Amino acid sequence: MEVFKLLKELKSNLELEVHYLPKENGLSLIESTTIGHGNGVSAKGRDDQVEDLWSLTSFFGYSTQTFVLAVNLLDRFLAMMKVQSKHLACLSIGCLHIAVRVTEEECNVSSSHELIRISQSKFTVSDLSRMEKIISEKLNFQFKAVTALTFLHLYHAIALSHKSNRKDFLNLEKLEAQLKACLCRIVFSKAKPSVLALSLLMLEIEALQSADLLEIAHRIQAHLKISKADLAHWRGLVDQCMREYSSPECAKPDHKKLMWIVSRRTAQNLHSNYRCIPELPTIPEGAWDESESEDSSEDLSSGEESLSSSLGSDAEGLYFPSNFRSRACRP
């Protein structure tokens, strides 16, 4: 029964995915734009901006869904409208802010000012607000898109529903990280989300050398009527992307935690202020009044986290670092 529901949901999303695809001719126009010729957005400019979005989502601890949706909104807008390169940063942050409001809990939504400050952008809050209004109107407020992540989660759930112990083999976190890496290249924005997700799944299953899982993947392919040629084409591009990233020639950032650099004067002030903090008296044992309700007690533990540990899980994951600086891989 569970598999039947998943397959039904899979078919429903397959019918919807076409409505959230960027226009291919618009993406091709971006790919044909060379750096330094005109004011239009180039493929490299777009890819660099997506890498920055990955870094920001990791910094703020946003979900993979937020990142994937932000990239989808960005590509759909770029493929529809002619955007000058000087406006690209504001556009990408606007897409991220919209995606955050759609996918994240309200308490986790960062303010416009915070996004601008952390991204070190030069536009204002009012500029960002106007950009978000333009994005919303041009995309007809269609924000809850069907993406490759949608299919990746469904494929993973179908595979797990056949046998419970496969959870240890098909690592969803790894698949999500590989999807993020692919989305940092504009070529994968041309792929149908269902095909891109299945390509990632196929490669992982082949690496695991699991005949059972491969059979499940082939059944999914047949159920969605994905052609062998189409799957082979995108599987090859995904494989090439993963190989290039894994190669020693690819310049990767180190795994150091985020560090705030302050001036000597600020450091001295921080140091002196730290010394001025009075010592608190030790709470004596047995001083707790057990008759008091636990709900009325105050939490005395500090809720603040170290700034050096504020990066998301991607920053020190086993697969890809958060900012995925793979520029050296590109010709």
Solvent accessible surface area in square Angstrom, and as a share of the most:
residue,aa,sasa,rsa
1,M,173,0.77
2,E,110,0.49
3,V,45,0.26
4,F,134,0.56
5,K,129,0.55
6,L,23,0.11
7,L,48,0.24
8,K,137,0.58
9,E,84,0.38
10,L,0,0.00
11,K,72,0.31
12,S,54,0.35
13,N,17,0.09
14,L,40,0.20
15,E,120,0.54
16,L,80,0.40
17,E,6,0.03
18,V,94,0.54
19,H,120,0.54
20,Y,35,0.13
21,L,49,0.24
22,P,16,0.10
23,K,115,0.49
24,E,108,0.48
25,N,116,0.60
26,G,11,0.10
27,L,1,0.00
28,S,45,0.29
29,L,121,0.60
30,I,13,0.07
31,E,65,0.29
32,S,77,0.49
33,T,36,0.21
34,T,80,0.47
35,I,118,0.60
36,G,73,0.70
37,H,137,0.61
38,G,68,0.65
39,N,102,0.52
40,G,27,0.26
41,V,9,0.05
42,S,12,0.08
43,A,23,0.18
44,K,82,0.35
45,G,25,0.24
46,R,0,0.00
47,D,10,0.05
48,D,26,0.14
49,Q,28,0.13
50,V,0,0.00
51,E,0,0.00
52,D,45,0.23
53,L,0,0.00
54,W,0,0.00
55,S,26,0.17
56,L,13,0.07
57,T,4,0.02
58,S,4,0.03
59,F,34,0.14
60,F,45,0.19
61,G,53,0.51
62,Y,18,0.07
63,S,50,0.33
64,T,18,0.11
65,Q,101,0.45
66,T,0,0.00
67,F,0,0.00
68,V,5,0.03
69,L,9,0.05
70,A,0,0.00
71,V,2,0.01
72,N,20,0.10
73,L,0,0.00
74,L,0,0.00
75,D,3,0.01
76,R,16,0.06
77,F,9,0.04
78,L,9,0.05
79,A,10,0.07
80,M,77,0.34
81,M,67,0.30
82,K,192,0.82
83,V,17,0.10
84,Q,77,0.34
85,S,61,0.39
86,K,151,0.64
87,H,81,0.36
88,L,10,0.05
89,A,38,0.29
90,C,12,0.07
91,L,1,0.00
92,S,0,0.00
93,I,3,0.01
94,G,0,0.00
95,C,0,0.00
96,L,0,0.00
97,H,13,0.06
98,I,2,0.01
99,A,0,0.00
100,V,0,0.00
101,R,118,0.43
102,V,46,0.27
103,T,35,0.20
104,E,30,0.14
105,E,122,0.55
106,E,157,0.70
107,C,118,0.71
108,N,78,0.40
109,V,44,0.26
110,S,17,0.11
111,S,64,0.42
112,S,24,0.15
113,H,112,0.50
114,E,52,0.23
115,L,0,0.00
116,I,17,0.08
117,R,120,0.44
118,I,31,0.16
119,S,33,0.21
120,Q,160,0.71
121,S,27,0.18
122,K,202,0.85
123,F,33,0.14
124,T,75,0.43
125,V,69,0.40
126,S,61,0.39
127,D,41,0.21
128,L,0,0.00
129,S,67,0.43
130,R,140,0.51
131,M,27,0.12
132,E,17,0.08
133,K,132,0.56
134,I,77,0.39
135,I,0,0.00
136,S,13,0.08
137,E,90,0.40
138,K,84,0.35
139,L,6,0.03
140,N,105,0.54
141,F,132,0.55
142,Q,86,0.38
143,F,34,0.14
144,K,162,0.69
145,A,18,0.14
146,V,10,0.06
147,T,13,0.07
148,A,6,0.05
149,L,7,0.04
150,T,40,0.23
151,F,0,0.00
152,L,0,0.00
153,H,76,0.34
154,L,13,0.07
155,Y,0,0.00
156,H,16,0.07
157,A,34,0.26
158,I,4,0.02
159,A,1,0.01
160,L,41,0.21
161,S,38,0.24
162,H,84,0.38
163,K,99,0.42
164,S,101,0.65
165,N,80,0.41
166,R,24,0.09
167,K,139,0.59
168,D,126,0.65
169,F,115,0.48
170,L,1,0.00
171,N,57,0.29
172,L,51,0.25
173,E,96,0.43
174,K,58,0.24
175,L,0,0.00
176,E,29,0.13
177,A,5,0.04
178,Q,25,0.11
179,L,0,0.00
180,K,13,0.05
181,A,0,0.00
182,C,0,0.00
183,L,16,0.08
184,C,0,0.00
185,R,32,0.12
186,I,8,0.04
187,V,49,0.28
188,F,5,0.02
189,S,11,0.07
190,K,56,0.24
191,A,5,0.04
192,K,105,0.45
193,P,13,0.08
194,S,1,0.01
195,V,3,0.02
196,L,4,0.02
197,A,0,0.00
198,L,0,0.00
199,S,0,0.00
200,L,2,0.01
201,L,1,0.01
202,M,6,0.03
203,L,30,0.15
204,E,12,0.05
205,I,2,0.01
206,E,68,0.31
207,A,77,0.60
208,L,61,0.31
209,Q,162,0.72
210,S,29,0.19
211,A,82,0.63
212,D,85,0.44
213,L,3,0.01
214,L,55,0.27
215,E,84,0.38
216,I,12,0.06
217,A,0,0.00
218,H,86,0.38
219,R,146,0.53
220,I,3,0.01
221,Q,17,0.08
222,A,74,0.57
223,H,63,0.28
224,L,7,0.03
225,K,172,0.73
226,I,18,0.09
227,S,63,0.40
228,K,167,0.71
229,A,79,0.61
230,D,49,0.25
231,L,13,0.06
232,A,63,0.49
233,H,104,0.47
234,W,24,0.09
235,R,72,0.26
236,G,34,0.33
237,L,49,0.24
238,V,0,0.00
239,D,31,0.16
240,Q,95,0.42
241,C,2,0.01
242,M,25,0.11
243,R,164,0.60
244,E,50,0.22
245,Y,7,0.03
246,S,84,0.54
247,S,30,0.19
248,P,125,0.79
249,E,135,0.61
250,C,6,0.04
251,A,57,0.44
252,K,87,0.37
253,P,35,0.22
254,D,93,0.48
255,H,104,0.47
256,K,150,0.64
257,K,100,0.43
258,L,55,0.28
259,M,146,0.65
260,W,113,0.39
261,I,171,0.87
262,V,75,0.43
263,S,68,0.44
264,R,197,0.72
265,R,187,0.68
266,T,56,0.33
267,A,44,0.34
268,Q,108,0.48
269,N,77,0.39
270,L,103,0.51
271,H,103,0.46
272,S,52,0.34
273,N,93,0.48
274,Y,157,0.60
275,R,179,0.65
276,C,103,0.62
277,I,113,0.57
278,P,104,0.65
279,E,167,0.75
280,L,158,0.79
281,P,117,0.74
282,T,126,0.73
283,I,119,0.60
284,P,90,0.57
285,E,177,0.79
286,G,82,0.79
287,A,60,0.47
288,W,152,0.53
289,D,71,0.37
290,E,155,0.70
291,S,99,0.64
292,E,94,0.42
293,S,65,0.42
294,E,146,0.66
295,D,139,0.72
296,S,80,0.52
297,S,48,0.31
298,E,144,0.64
299,D,121,0.62
300,L,138,0.69
301,S,78,0.50
302,S,92,0.59
303,G,77,0.74
304,E,155,0.70
305,E,137,0.61
306,S,67,0.43
307,L,105,0.52
308,S,44,0.29
309,S,54,0.35
310,S,33,0.21
311,L,47,0.23
312,G,17,0.16
313,S,90,0.58
314,D,23,0.12
315,A,9,0.07
316,E,94,0.42
317,G,22,0.21
318,L,159,0.79
319,Y,52,0.20
320,F,16,0.07
321,P,9,0.06
322,S,9,0.06
323,N,43,0.22
324,F,0,0.00
325,R,65,0.24
326,S,0,0.00
327,R,79,0.29
328,A,62,0.48
329,C,26,0.16
330,R,51,0.19
331,P,181,1.14
